Amino acid sequence: MLGRAEIERIRSLVDAKAPVLSLYVALREVEAAPQGSKKKPYLIRAKETMKRLGVPETLMARVLERLEHDAPEALTRAIFAGEDFLEVFDLGVLLPVVDPVRGLVEARYGEPYLAPLLLALDEYERYAVVLLDRERWRVFEVFMGEIREALDAFRAVDPEAWRRLSEAKPGTPQGVQARGGAATDKFDRRLMAWTHRFYKALAADLERWLDEVGASRVILMGVAEETRYFETFLSKAARRKVVGHVGAPGGSRVPASAVLERVRPLIEAVEREEEMRLLDAIREKGVWGVGPVLEALGRGQVHVLAVPWDARTEVFYCPDQQLAGVSPEALSSVCNDPEKRLLKEIIADLALAWGARIEFMRGESGARLEKEFGGLAALLRW
């Protein structure tokens, strides 16, 4: 699973070894291969792109061989390659720099181009999915379309405690006393007291793990009564991270893939709601329109950029100064011959240069961004 440590590792590897090929390829394309071709469409486009950039034949052959003989399940592959190294990242999400419909491949040869990966780390939220089942509670980390099970999330809980909880579950639900005389009531009170302490310890363990991995959102999975009961043991800060409750898939040992499929629709809905809230906030105290936003970005005012997923607006760009505008005249004081570029080609570099976070928007929020805000909007620092 991609993290900042991995990116820092690749940065330290490639910074001293320019020229470097940075290649981003969409692996699930809508277009079919040209008639008569046996190669995957992205292979053809990757080869054409590298030829256009003047990538040496030997380096190109190594990259194409890796692309041709692997069968990744990812949506996007990022490759960084030089004379004596080749590093591959397979991502479970699409990146805005590639377009599977038009079949675009993004590549640069020279200085390493890590901006799309860095922005993806900032844009995508890290989710924790807590699965409450009868045998053992499990925690999954979901990030950028990938999922992994965190086997150490509840590491402080001993197996005997899990056994006692499992044996207690088939009886009376938590919070409800059984009927059956004083002896039964006394047993139930002891069981409730023990369960209370146990859940409190589990909540503390979970919160520690959330802080360790930097998960900002939590989904509780299982029987509704139990997940909502457990939520009451979380601190206020942790409860604010809970974005939903979902039922668990059937089966005694649910695979991670089934967990991901169950929570994916909720994650999509949460992300779209957050995008709409951001646009509401920009409407109240932000700036919008391509020209005004680029001006504010160049002054260092922009905190969050709202960008259409396919930002194909043409702008003018001064690469040395990391500034852009809607016309050459808007940049006349900083460079004499600005380049004409698509906004999507330079927005990652601009955001990183000026310390802005990007939210790429699709669907309903993307349509609203285009219609109400002129295709680019920003929340300001001041």
Beta strands, then each sheet from edge to edge (+ up, - down):
strand 1: 20-26
strand 2: 76-82
strand 3: 85-91
strand 4: 106-110
strand 5: 127-131
strand 6: 138-143
strand 7: 146-150
strand 8: 217-221
strand 9: 242-246
strand 10: 286-288
strand 11: 302-308
strand 12: 314-318
strand 13: 323-325
strand 14: 339-342
strand 15: 357-361
strand 16: 377-380
sheet 1: 3+ 2- 1+ 4-
sheet 2: 7+ 6- 5+ 8+ 9+
sheet 3: 10+ 16- 11+ 15+
sheet 4: 13+ 12- 14+
end
